[in-house]
Amino acid sequence: MPEGYGLPETADDLLPWEEVERRLRESRHYWLGSVRPDGRPHAVPRWGVWVDGRFYYDGAPTTRHARNAEQNPAVTVTLESGAEAVIVEGQSHATRADADGLGARLAEAFTKYHDAGYAPGPDSWSGEHGGGLRVVVPAQVLAWTEFPRDCTRFTFPG
């Protein structure tokens, strides 16, 4: 943090990863930020799920955000609240959910959208194109609930 913002005073002020990950799992609305080929930013609300330490979302490969990520996989995923912020920085890649049980775990996680009429099955993301499934592998997560007192950065091996 730049000088003057303040920092967590002790390790007890830092947020536990379990709490941040719970918020990522339970959220229903996420913002996905990507970069257009000409360098302009693009932000779009997305439904998605946090499973096995990664953010999964789907959509047609022809969408602007998917085309952006194919050109430049660097993306951000944020939750709706700026007061209780979670900011995931990582790489987005097309993927599939085939034989390892991932499809079942994703389908279970997507049950949070059943009341909105979205209920994919375990085989929705298998096959050649993976049903438009993309995964964001985090490099860094920033989170806070009381800025700047508990600003916490989590980094992940690349």
C-alpha atoms as an extended CHARMM CRD file, in Angstrom:
* protein
*
       158  EXT
         1         1  MET       CA              0.0000000000        0.0000000000        0.0000000000  PROA      1               0.0000000000
         2         2  PRO       CA              1.2520000000        3.5050000000       -0.6580000000  PROA      2               0.0000000000
         3         3  GLU       CA              2.5090000000        5.4460000000        2.3450000000  PROA      3               0.0000000000
         4         4  GLY       CA             -0.3000000000        7.1280000000        4.2400000000  PROA      4               0.0000000000
         5         5  TYR       CA             -2.9340000000        4.4590000000        3.6260000000  PROA      5               0.0000000000
         6         6  GLY       CA             -2.0580000000        2.5140000000        6.7260000000  PROA      6               0.0000000000
         7         7  LEU       CA             -1.4570000000       -1.1950000000        6.9410000000  PROA      7               0.0000000000
         8         8  PRO       CA             -2.7850000000       -3.9760000000        9.0950000000  PROA      8               0.0000000000
         9         9  GLU       CA             -1.1280000000       -3.4680000000       12.4610000000  PROA      9               0.0000000000
        10        10  THR       CA             -0.7680000000       -7.1420000000       13.3450000000  PROA      10              0.0000000000
        11        11  ALA       CA             -1.2290000000      -10.5090000000       11.6800000000  PROA      11              0.0000000000
        12        12  ASP       CA             -4.5260000000      -10.7550000000       13.5710000000  PROA      12              0.0000000000
        13        13  ASP       CA             -5.8260000000       -7.9030000000       11.3870000000  PROA      13              0.0000000000
        14        14  LEU       CA             -5.3060000000       -9.9110000000        8.1970000000  PROA      14              0.0000000000
        15        15  LEU       CA             -8.2760000000      -11.7230000000        6.7100000000  PROA      15              0.0000000000
        16        16  PRO       CA             -8.2000000000      -15.5170000000        6.8280000000  PROA      16              0.0000000000
        17        17  TRP       CA             -8.1840000000      -17.2010000000        3.4110000000  PROA      17              0.0000000000
        18        18  GLU       CA            -11.0800000000      -19.4250000000        4.4730000000  PROA      18              0.0000000000
        19        19  GLU       CA            -13.3330000000      -16.3600000000        4.9010000000  PROA      19              0.0000000000
        20        20  VAL       CA            -12.3380000000      -14.8660000000        1.5520000000  PROA      20              0.0000000000
        21        21  GLU       CA            -12.8170000000      -18.1930000000       -0.2100000000  PROA      21              0.0000000000
        22        22  ARG       CA            -16.2530000000      -18.6060000000        1.4220000000  PROA      22              0.0000000000
        23        23  ARG       CA            -17.2880000000      -15.2300000000        0.0030000000  PROA      23              0.0000000000
        24        24  LEU       CA            -16.0220000000      -16.2700000000       -3.4450000000  PROA      24              0.0000000000
        25        25  ARG       CA            -18.0310000000      -19.5200000000       -3.2590000000  PROA      25              0.0000000000
        26        26  GLU       CA            -21.2500000000      -17.9520000000       -1.9840000000  PROA      26              0.0000000000
        27        27  SER       CA            -21.4030000000      -14.9250000000       -4.2630000000  PROA      27              0.0000000000
        28        28  ARG       CA            -23.9820000000      -15.0020000000       -7.0570000000  PROA      28              0.0000000000
        29        29  HSD       CA            -22.6990000000      -12.0180000000       -9.0260000000  PROA      29              0.0000000000
        30        30  TYR       CA            -19.1650000000      -11.3660000000      -10.1820000000  PROA      30              0.0000000000
        31        31  TRP       CA            -17.5780000000       -8.7050000000      -12.3760000000  PROA      31              0.0000000000
        32        32  LEU       CA            -15.1150000000       -9.9290000000      -14.9740000000  PROA      32              0.0000000000
        33        33  GLY       CA            -12.5740000000       -7.4280000000      -16.2840000000  PROA      33              0.0000000000
        34        34  SER       CA            -10.6350000000       -8.1420000000      -19.4610000000  PROA      34              0.0000000000
        35        35  VAL       CA             -8.6490000000       -6.1650000000      -22.0210000000  PROA      35              0.0000000000
        36        36  ARG       CA             -9.7700000000       -5.6100000000      -25.5970000000  PROA      36              0.0000000000
        37        37  PRO       CA             -7.2330000000       -6.1490000000      -28.3950000000  PROA      37              0.0000000000
        38        38  ASP       CA             -6.8510000000       -2.3580000000      -28.7430000000  PROA      38              0.0000000000
        39        39  GLY       CA             -6.0030000000       -2.0370000000      -25.0190000000  PROA      39              0.0000000000
        40        40  ARG       CA             -9.3440000000       -0.6670000000      -23.8230000000  PROA      40              0.0000000000
        41        41  PRO       CA            -10.8100000000       -2.2860000000      -20.7070000000  PROA      41              0.0000000000
        42        42  HSD       CA            -13.9870000000       -4.3630000000      -20.7820000000  PROA      42              0.0000000000
        43        43  ALA       CA            -16.0700000000       -5.2110000000      -17.7080000000  PROA      43              0.0000000000
        44        44  VAL       CA            -19.1090000000       -7.4670000000      -17.6440000000  PROA      44              0.0000000000
        45        45  PRO       CA            -21.1960000000       -9.0600000000      -14.8840000000  PROA      45              0.0000000000
        46        46  ARG       CA            -20.9780000000      -12.8670000000      -14.9170000000  PROA      46              0.0000000000
        47        47  TRP       CA            -22.4550000000      -15.8250000000      -13.1370000000  PROA      47              0.0000000000
        48        48  GLY       CA            -19.8390000000      -18.2980000000      -12.0570000000  PROA      48              0.0000000000
        49        49  VAL       CA            -18.5800000000      -20.5950000000       -9.3420000000  PROA      49              0.0000000000
        50        50  TRP       CA            -15.4810000000      -20.8950000000       -7.1790000000  PROA      50              0.0000000000
        51        51  VAL       CA            -14.4390000000      -24.5610000000       -7.1560000000  PROA      51              0.0000000000
        52        52  ASP       CA            -11.0890000000      -26.1100000000       -6.2380000000  PROA      52              0.0000000000
        53        53  GLY       CA             -9.4240000000      -22.7120000000       -5.8140000000  PROA      53              0.0000000000
        54        54  ARG       CA            -10.4300000000      -21.4380000000       -9.2640000000  PROA      54              0.0000000000
        55        55  PHE       CA            -13.2300000000      -19.3710000000      -10.7920000000  PROA      55              0.0000000000
        56        56  TYR       CA            -15.2800000000      -21.1290000000      -13.4900000000  PROA      56              0.0000000000
        57        57  TYR       CA            -17.7290000000      -19.3650000000      -15.7820000000  PROA      57              0.0000000000
        58        58  ASP       CA            -19.2090000000      -20.1440000000      -19.1530000000  PROA      58              0.0000000000
        59        59  GLY       CA            -20.5200000000      -18.4480000000      -22.2380000000  PROA      59              0.0000000000
        60        60  ALA       CA            -20.1990000000      -18.5490000000      -25.9640000000  PROA      60              0.0000000000
        61        61  PRO       CA            -16.6480000000      -18.3020000000      -27.3190000000  PROA      61              0.0000000000
        62        62  THR       CA            -17.9210000000      -15.4160000000      -29.4870000000  PROA      62              0.0000000000
        63        63  THR       CA            -18.6210000000      -13.1290000000      -26.5080000000  PROA      63              0.0000000000
        64        64  ARG       CA            -16.3980000000      -10.0740000000      -26.1380000000  PROA      64              0.0000000000
        65        65  HSD       CA            -14.9500000000      -11.2640000000      -22.8110000000  PROA      65              0.0000000000
        66        66  ALA       CA            -14.0370000000      -14.7100000000      -24.2210000000  PROA      66              0.0000000000
        67        67  ARG       CA            -12.4590000000      -13.2120000000      -27.3270000000  PROA      67              0.0000000000
        68        68  ASN       CA            -10.5350000000      -10.7610000000      -25.1500000000  PROA      68              0.0000000000
        69        69  ALA       CA             -9.2170000000      -13.5660000000      -22.9330000000  PROA      69              0.0000000000
        70        70  GLU       CA             -8.1230000000      -15.5570000000      -25.9740000000  PROA      70              0.0000000000
        71        71  GLN       CA             -5.9750000000      -12.5930000000      -27.0540000000  PROA      71              0.0000000000
        72        72  ASN       CA             -4.8260000000      -11.6140000000      -23.5490000000  PROA      72              0.0000000000
        73        73  PRO       CA             -5.6860000000      -14.0520000000      -20.7330000000  PROA      73              0.0000000000
        74        74  ALA       CA             -5.0090000000      -11.5080000000      -17.9440000000  PROA      74              0.0000000000
        75        75  VAL       CA             -8.3250000000      -10.8140000000      -16.1890000000  PROA      75              0.0000000000
        76        76  THR       CA             -9.7760000000       -9.6690000000      -12.9000000000  PROA      76              0.0000000000
        77        77  VAL       CA            -12.7880000000      -11.1020000000      -11.1340000000  PROA      77              0.0000000000
        78        78  THR       CA            -14.3960000000       -9.0260000000       -8.4020000000  PROA      78              0.0000000000
        79        79  LEU       CA            -17.3980000000       -9.3540000000       -6.1460000000  PROA      79              0.0000000000
        80        80  GLU       CA            -20.0860000000       -6.6810000000       -6.1370000000  PROA      80              0.0000000000
        81        81  SER       CA            -19.1600000000       -4.9040000000       -2.9180000000  PROA      81              0.0000000000
        82        82  GLY       CA            -16.4890000000       -2.2430000000       -2.8380000000  PROA      82              0.0000000000
        83        83  ALA       CA            -16.7340000000       -2.0510000000        0.9510000000  PROA      83              0.0000000000
        84        84  GLU       CA            -16.1540000000       -5.7830000000        1.4330000000  PROA      84              0.0000000000
        85        85  ALA       CA            -13.8890000000       -6.2440000000       -1.5460000000  PROA      85              0.0000000000
        86        86  VAL       CA            -12.4800000000       -9.3760000000       -3.1210000000  PROA      86              0.0000000000
        87        87  ILE       CA            -10.3500000000       -8.8690000000       -6.2350000000  PROA      87              0.0000000000
        88        88  VAL       CA             -8.9800000000      -11.9140000000       -8.0500000000  PROA      88              0.0000000000
        89        89  GLU       CA             -6.1920000000      -11.2960000000      -10.5590000000  PROA      89              0.0000000000
        90        90  GLY       CA             -5.3270000000      -14.1940000000      -12.8140000000  PROA      90              0.0000000000
        91        91  GLN       CA             -5.4040000000      -15.8480000000      -16.2100000000  PROA      91              0.0000000000
        92        92  SER       CA             -8.5580000000      -17.0170000000      -18.0120000000  PROA      92              0.0000000000
        93        93  HSD       CA             -8.3880000000      -20.0430000000      -20.2900000000  PROA      93              0.0000000000
        94        94  ALA       CA            -10.9010000000      -22.1930000000      -22.1410000000  PROA      94              0.0000000000
        95        95  THR       CA            -11.2610000000      -25.5810000000      -20.4770000000  PROA      95              0.0000000000
        96        96  ARG       CA            -13.4370000000      -28.6920000000      -20.2720000000  PROA      96              0.0000000000
        97        97  ALA       CA            -14.8340000000      -30.7060000000      -17.4040000000  PROA      97              0.0000000000
        98        98  ASP       CA            -14.4080000000      -34.3060000000      -18.4390000000  PROA      98              0.0000000000
        99        99  ALA       CA            -13.6170000000      -37.4810000000      -16.5250000000  PROA      99              0.0000000000
       100       100  ASP       CA            -12.1510000000      -36.2630000000      -13.2280000000  PROA      100             0.0000000000
       101       101  GLY       CA            -15.4860000000      -35.4290000000      -11.5670000000  PROA      101             0.0000000000
       102       102  LEU       CA            -15.0750000000      -31.6970000000      -12.1250000000  PROA      102             0.0000000000
       103       103  GLY       CA            -18.3360000000      -31.5450000000      -14.1040000000  PROA      103             0.0000000000
       104       104  ALA       CA            -20.2750000000      -32.9210000000      -11.1350000000  PROA      104             0.0000000000
       105       105  ARG       CA            -18.6050000000      -30.4530000000       -8.7350000000  PROA      105             0.0000000000
       106       106  LEU       CA            -19.3590000000      -27.5620000000      -11.0980000000  PROA      106             0.0000000000
       107       107  ALA       CA            -22.9920000000      -28.6350000000      -11.5670000000  PROA      107             0.0000000000
       108       108  GLU       CA            -23.3790000000      -28.8290000000       -7.7830000000  PROA      108             0.0000000000
       109       109  ALA       CA            -21.8600000000      -25.3640000000       -7.3170000000  PROA      109             0.0000000000
       110       110  PHE       CA            -24.1050000000      -23.8860000000      -10.0360000000  PROA      110             0.0000000000
       111       111  THR       CA            -27.2100000000      -24.9300000000       -8.0410000000  PROA      111             0.0000000000
       112       112  LYS       CA            -27.1270000000      -21.4120000000       -6.5760000000  PROA      112             0.0000000000
       113       113  TYR       CA            -28.6190000000      -20.2790000000       -9.9230000000  PROA      113             0.0000000000
       114       114  HSD       CA            -31.4110000000      -22.8670000000      -10.1720000000  PROA      114             0.0000000000
       115       115  ASP       CA            -33.9920000000      -20.3390000000       -8.9410000000  PROA      115             0.0000000000
       116       116  ALA       CA            -33.0050000000      -18.1600000000      -11.9210000000  PROA      116             0.0000000000
       117       117  GLY       CA            -33.5650000000      -21.0410000000      -14.3640000000  PROA      117             0.0000000000
       118       118  TYR       CA            -29.9350000000      -22.0030000000      -14.9320000000  PROA      118             0.0000000000
       119       119  ALA       CA            -29.2550000000      -25.6460000000      -14.0900000000  PROA      119             0.0000000000
       120       120  PRO       CA            -26.3390000000      -27.1380000000      -16.0500000000  PROA      120             0.0000000000
       121       121  GLY       CA            -25.6550000000      -30.8480000000      -15.6850000000  PROA      121             0.0000000000
       122       122  PRO       CA            -22.3350000000      -32.5770000000      -15.0250000000  PROA      122             0.0000000000
       123       123  ASP       CA            -21.7540000000      -33.1850000000      -18.7390000000  PROA      123             0.0000000000
       124       124  SER       CA            -22.4850000000      -29.5900000000      -19.8170000000  PROA      124             0.0000000000
       125       125  TRP       CA            -18.7850000000      -28.7610000000      -20.1850000000  PROA      125             0.0000000000
       126       126  SER       CA            -17.3420000000      -31.8930000000      -21.7700000000  PROA      126             0.0000000000
       127       127  GLY       CA            -16.5360000000      -32.5560000000      -25.3930000000  PROA      127             0.0000000000
       128       128  GLU       CA            -14.4640000000      -30.7260000000      -27.9330000000  PROA      128             0.0000000000
       129       129  HSD       CA            -15.3320000000      -27.1410000000      -27.0040000000  PROA      129             0.0000000000
       130       130  GLY       CA            -16.2100000000      -27.5990000000      -23.3390000000  PROA      130             0.0000000000
       131       131  GLY       CA            -19.5570000000      -25.8190000000      -23.5840000000  PROA      131             0.0000000000
       132       132  GLY       CA            -17.8630000000      -22.4260000000      -23.4820000000  PROA      132             0.0000000000
       133       133  LEU       CA            -16.3560000000      -23.1750000000      -20.0600000000  PROA      133             0.0000000000
       134       134  ARG       CA            -13.5110000000      -20.9280000000      -18.9370000000  PROA      134             0.0000000000
       135       135  VAL       CA            -11.3890000000      -21.0540000000      -15.8030000000  PROA      135             0.0000000000
       136       136  VAL       CA             -9.5870000000      -18.2200000000      -14.0510000000  PROA      136             0.0000000000
       137       137  VAL       CA             -6.4580000000      -19.4390000000      -12.2920000000  PROA      137             0.0000000000
       138       138  PRO       CA             -5.6280000000      -16.8800000000       -9.6120000000  PROA      138             0.0000000000
       139       139  ALA       CA             -2.1970000000      -15.3300000000       -9.2830000000  PROA      139             0.0000000000
       140       140  GLN       CA             -3.1720000000      -12.8630000000       -6.5570000000  PROA      140             0.0000000000
       141       141  VAL       CA             -6.2660000000      -12.0840000000       -4.4890000000  PROA      141             0.0000000000
       142       142  LEU       CA             -6.7560000000       -8.8070000000       -2.6430000000  PROA      142             0.0000000000
       143       143  ALA       CA             -9.4700000000       -8.5540000000       -0.0030000000  PROA      143             0.0000000000
       144       144  TRP       CA            -10.7050000000       -6.3110000000        2.7760000000  PROA      144             0.0000000000
       145       145  THR       CA            -13.7670000000       -5.6600000000        4.9000000000  PROA      145             0.0000000000
       146       146  GLU       CA            -12.5240000000       -2.5270000000        6.7170000000  PROA      146             0.0000000000
       147       147  PHE       CA            -10.2350000000       -0.6110000000        4.3570000000  PROA      147             0.0000000000
       148       148  PRO       CA             -7.3390000000       -0.1110000000        5.0230000000  PROA      148             0.0000000000
       149       149  ARG       CA             -7.2140000000       -1.8380000000        8.4400000000  PROA      149             0.0000000000
       150       150  ASP       CA             -7.5260000000       -5.4220000000        7.1440000000  PROA      150             0.0000000000
       151       151  CYS       CA             -6.2570000000       -5.2170000000        3.5500000000  PROA      151             0.0000000000
       152       152  THR       CA             -4.8770000000       -8.6460000000        2.8060000000  PROA      152             0.0000000000
       153       153  ARG       CA             -3.0250000000       -9.9820000000       -0.2270000000  PROA      153             0.0000000000
       154       154  PHE       CA             -2.8710000000      -13.6680000000       -1.0680000000  PROA      154             0.0000000000
       155       155  THR       CA             -0.4320000000      -14.8460000000       -3.7270000000  PROA      155             0.0000000000
       156       156  PHE       CA             -0.4830000000      -18.1710000000       -5.5300000000  PROA      156             0.0000000000
       157       157  PRO       CA              2.3650000000      -20.0200000000       -7.2170000000  PROA      157             0.0000000000
       158       158  GLY       CA              2.3950000000      -19.6340000000      -10.9730000000  PROA      158             0.0000000000
